[in-house]
Amino acid sequence: MKKIEAEIKMIISDTVGKEFNLAPIHLTWRQLGVDSLDLLDIITRCEIQFRVKITDNDAGRLFTLKDMTQLIELKIRNKER
């Protein structure tokens, strides 16, 4: 989880232009300064980075960095089966 979390934080940092290495995982996108367009970019970059598909339905349930991390971990696990 920590590796995926760190990679997502790097994607967020690159997208928003702020450093998030020490940001708590439970912060909402708004608390991280991520707007809706940034979130679309983050989702797209995560899909490419982790080779997963995040559906619109999935995206609607992503409110925090923790949500994103857990979703990607689940998709990676399901892909490995």
CNS distance restraints for C-alpha pairs under 8 A (distance, minus, plus):
assign (resid   1 and name CA) (resid   5 and name CA) 5.94 0.50 0.50
assign (resid   1 and name CA) (resid  69 and name CA) 7.20 0.50 0.50
assign (resid   1 and name CA) (resid  73 and name CA) 7.13 0.50 0.50
assign (resid   2 and name CA) (resid   6 and name CA) 5.96 0.50 0.50
assign (resid   3 and name CA) (resid   7 and name CA) 6.23 0.50 0.50
assign (resid   4 and name CA) (resid   8 and name CA) 6.16 0.50 0.50
assign (resid   4 and name CA) (resid  69 and name CA) 6.53 0.50 0.50
assign (resid   4 and name CA) (resid  72 and name CA) 7.93 0.50 0.50
assign (resid   4 and name CA) (resid  73 and name CA) 7.55 0.50 0.50
assign (resid   5 and name CA) (resid   9 and name CA) 6.15 0.50 0.50
assign (resid   5 and name CA) (resid  65 and name CA) 7.81 0.50 0.50
assign (resid   5 and name CA) (resid  66 and name CA) 7.97 0.50 0.50
assign (resid   5 and name CA) (resid  69 and name CA) 5.74 0.50 0.50
assign (resid   6 and name CA) (resid  10 and name CA) 6.28 0.50 0.50
assign (resid   6 and name CA) (resid  21 and name CA) 7.00 0.50 0.50
assign (resid   7 and name CA) (resid  11 and name CA) 6.36 0.50 0.50
assign (resid   8 and name CA) (resid  12 and name CA) 6.19 0.50 0.50
assign (resid   8 and name CA) (resid  46 and name CA) 7.01 0.50 0.50
assign (resid   8 and name CA) (resid  65 and name CA) 7.89 0.50 0.50
assign (resid   8 and name CA) (resid  69 and name CA) 7.40 0.50 0.50
assign (resid   9 and name CA) (resid  13 and name CA) 6.01 0.50 0.50
assign (resid   9 and name CA) (resid  20 and name CA) 5.75 0.50 0.50
assign (resid   9 and name CA) (resid  21 and name CA) 6.23 0.50 0.50
assign (resid  10 and name CA) (resid  14 and name CA) 6.11 0.50 0.50
assign (resid  10 and name CA) (resid  19 and name CA) 7.92 0.50 0.50
assign (resid  10 and name CA) (resid  20 and name CA) 7.30 0.50 0.50
assign (resid  10 and name CA) (resid  21 and name CA) 7.49 0.50 0.50
assign (resid  11 and name CA) (resid  15 and name CA) 6.13 0.50 0.50
assign (resid  11 and name CA) (resid  42 and name CA) 6.42 0.50 0.50
assign (resid  11 and name CA) (resid  45 and name CA) 7.11 0.50 0.50
assign (resid  11 and name CA) (resid  46 and name CA) 7.51 0.50 0.50
assign (resid  12 and name CA) (resid  16 and name CA) 5.92 0.50 0.50
assign (resid  12 and name CA) (resid  17 and name CA) 7.87 0.50 0.50
assign (resid  12 and name CA) (resid  18 and name CA) 7.97 0.50 0.50
assign (resid  12 and name CA) (resid  20 and name CA) 7.39 0.50 0.50
assign (resid  12 and name CA) (resid  42 and name CA) 6.30 0.50 0.50
assign (resid  13 and name CA) (resid  17 and name CA) 5.26 0.50 0.50
assign (resid  13 and name CA) (resid  18 and name CA) 4.97 0.50 0.50
assign (resid  13 and name CA) (resid  19 and name CA) 5.17 0.50 0.50
assign (resid  13 and name CA) (resid  20 and name CA) 5.91 0.50 0.50
assign (resid  14 and name CA) (resid  18 and name CA) 7.30 0.50 0.50
assign (resid  15 and name CA) (resid  38 and name CA) 6.46 0.50 0.50
assign (resid  15 and name CA) (resid  41 and name CA) 7.27 0.50 0.50
assign (resid  15 and name CA) (resid  42 and name CA) 6.88 0.50 0.50
assign (resid  16 and name CA) (resid  33 and name CA) 7.28 0.50 0.50
assign (resid  16 and name CA) (resid  34 and name CA) 6.63 0.50 0.50
assign (resid  16 and name CA) (resid  38 and name CA) 6.94 0.50 0.50
assign (resid  23 and name CA) (resid  27 and name CA) 7.54 0.50 0.50
assign (resid  25 and name CA) (resid  64 and name CA) 7.15 0.50 0.50
assign (resid  25 and name CA) (resid  65 and name CA) 5.29 0.50 0.50
assign (resid  25 and name CA) (resid  66 and name CA) 5.10 0.50 0.50
assign (resid  26 and name CA) (resid  64 and name CA) 5.84 0.50 0.50
assign (resid  26 and name CA) (resid  65 and name CA) 6.28 0.50 0.50
assign (resid  26 and name CA) (resid  66 and name CA) 5.65 0.50 0.50
assign (resid  27 and name CA) (resid  31 and name CA) 5.90 0.50 0.50
assign (resid  27 and name CA) (resid  32 and name CA) 6.63 0.50 0.50
assign (resid  27 and name CA) (resid  64 and name CA) 5.66 0.50 0.50
assign (resid  27 and name CA) (resid  65 and name CA) 6.62 0.50 0.50
assign (resid  28 and name CA) (resid  32 and name CA) 6.35 0.50 0.50
assign (resid  28 and name CA) (resid  63 and name CA) 5.65 0.50 0.50
assign (resid  28 and name CA) (resid  64 and name CA) 4.35 0.50 0.50
assign (resid  28 and name CA) (resid  65 and name CA) 6.90 0.50 0.50
assign (resid  29 and name CA) (resid  33 and name CA) 6.25 0.50 0.50
assign (resid  29 and name CA) (resid  34 and name CA) 5.00 0.50 0.50
assign (resid  29 and name CA) (resid  35 and name CA) 7.18 0.50 0.50
assign (resid  29 and name CA) (resid  39 and name CA) 7.86 0.50 0.50
assign (resid  29 and name CA) (resid  63 and name CA) 6.28 0.50 0.50
assign (resid  29 and name CA) (resid  64 and name CA) 5.71 0.50 0.50
assign (resid  29 and name CA) (resid  65 and name CA) 7.28 0.50 0.50
assign (resid  30 and name CA) (resid  34 and name CA) 5.47 0.50 0.50
assign (resid  30 and name CA) (resid  35 and name CA) 6.70 0.50 0.50
assign (resid  34 and name CA) (resid  38 and name CA) 5.63 0.50 0.50
assign (resid  34 and name CA) (resid  39 and name CA) 6.27 0.50 0.50
assign (resid  35 and name CA) (resid  39 and name CA) 6.17 0.50 0.50
assign (resid  36 and name CA) (resid  40 and name CA) 6.36 0.50 0.50
assign (resid  37 and name CA) (resid  41 and name CA) 6.39 0.50 0.50
assign (resid  38 and name CA) (resid  42 and name CA) 6.10 0.50 0.50
assign (resid  39 and name CA) (resid  43 and name CA) 6.05 0.50 0.50
assign (resid  40 and name CA) (resid  44 and name CA) 6.19 0.50 0.50
assign (resid  41 and name CA) (resid  45 and name CA) 6.10 0.50 0.50
assign (resid  42 and name CA) (resid  46 and name CA) 6.04 0.50 0.50
assign (resid  43 and name CA) (resid  47 and name CA) 6.16 0.50 0.50
assign (resid  43 and name CA) (resid  54 and name CA) 7.17 0.50 0.50
assign (resid  43 and name CA) (resid  59 and name CA) 7.78 0.50 0.50
assign (resid  44 and name CA) (resid  48 and name CA) 6.41 0.50 0.50
assign (resid  45 and name CA) (resid  49 and name CA) 5.97 0.50 0.50
assign (resid  46 and name CA) (resid  50 and name CA) 5.79 0.50 0.50
assign (resid  46 and name CA) (resid  51 and name CA) 7.69 0.50 0.50
assign (resid  46 and name CA) (resid  52 and name CA) 7.71 0.50 0.50
assign (resid  47 and name CA) (resid  51 and name CA) 5.28 0.50 0.50
assign (resid  47 and name CA) (resid  52 and name CA) 4.88 0.50 0.50
assign (resid  47 and name CA) (resid  53 and name CA) 5.68 0.50 0.50
assign (resid  47 and name CA) (resid  54 and name CA) 6.62 0.50 0.50
assign (resid  48 and name CA) (resid  52 and name CA) 7.07 0.50 0.50
assign (resid  50 and name CA) (resid  72 and name CA) 7.51 0.50 0.50
assign (resid  50 and name CA) (resid  76 and name CA) 7.65 0.50 0.50
assign (resid  52 and name CA) (resid  72 and name CA) 7.34 0.50 0.50
assign (resid  52 and name CA) (resid  75 and name CA) 6.51 0.50 0.50
assign (resid  52 and name CA) (resid  76 and name CA) 7.04 0.50 0.50
assign (resid  54 and name CA) (resid  58 and name CA) 5.83 0.50 0.50
assign (resid  54 and name CA) (resid  59 and name CA) 6.47 0.50 0.50
assign (resid  55 and name CA) (resid  59 and name CA) 6.15 0.50 0.50
assign (resid  56 and name CA) (resid  60 and name CA) 6.21 0.50 0.50
assign (resid  57 and name CA) (resid  61 and name CA) 6.96 0.50 0.50
assign (resid  58 and name CA) (resid  62 and name CA) 6.87 0.50 0.50
assign (resid  61 and name CA) (resid  67 and name CA) 7.61 0.50 0.50
assign (resid  62 and name CA) (resid  67 and name CA) 5.34 0.50 0.50
assign (resid  62 and name CA) (resid  68 and name CA) 5.93 0.50 0.50
assign (resid  63 and name CA) (resid  67 and name CA) 6.33 0.50 0.50
assign (resid  63 and name CA) (resid  68 and name CA) 7.89 0.50 0.50
assign (resid  64 and name CA) (resid  68 and name CA) 6.54 0.50 0.50
assign (resid  65 and name CA) (resid  69 and name CA) 6.12 0.50 0.50
assign (resid  66 and name CA) (resid  70 and name CA) 6.07 0.50 0.50
assign (resid  67 and name CA) (resid  71 and name CA) 6.09 0.50 0.50
assign (resid  68 and name CA) (resid  72 and name CA) 6.18 0.50 0.50
assign (resid  69 and name CA) (resid  73 and name CA) 6.15 0.50 0.50
assign (resid  70 and name CA) (resid  74 and name CA) 6.13 0.50 0.50
assign (resid  71 and name CA) (resid  75 and name CA) 6.19 0.50 0.50
assign (resid  72 and name CA) (resid  76 and name CA) 6.07 0.50 0.50
assign (resid  73 and name CA) (resid  77 and name CA) 6.15 0.50 0.50
assign (resid  74 and name CA) (resid  78 and name CA) 6.10 0.50 0.50
assign (resid  75 and name CA) (resid  79 and name CA) 6.02 0.50 0.50
assign (resid  76 and name CA) (resid  80 and name CA) 6.28 0.50 0.50
assign (resid  77 and name CA) (resid  81 and name CA) 6.75 0.50 0.50
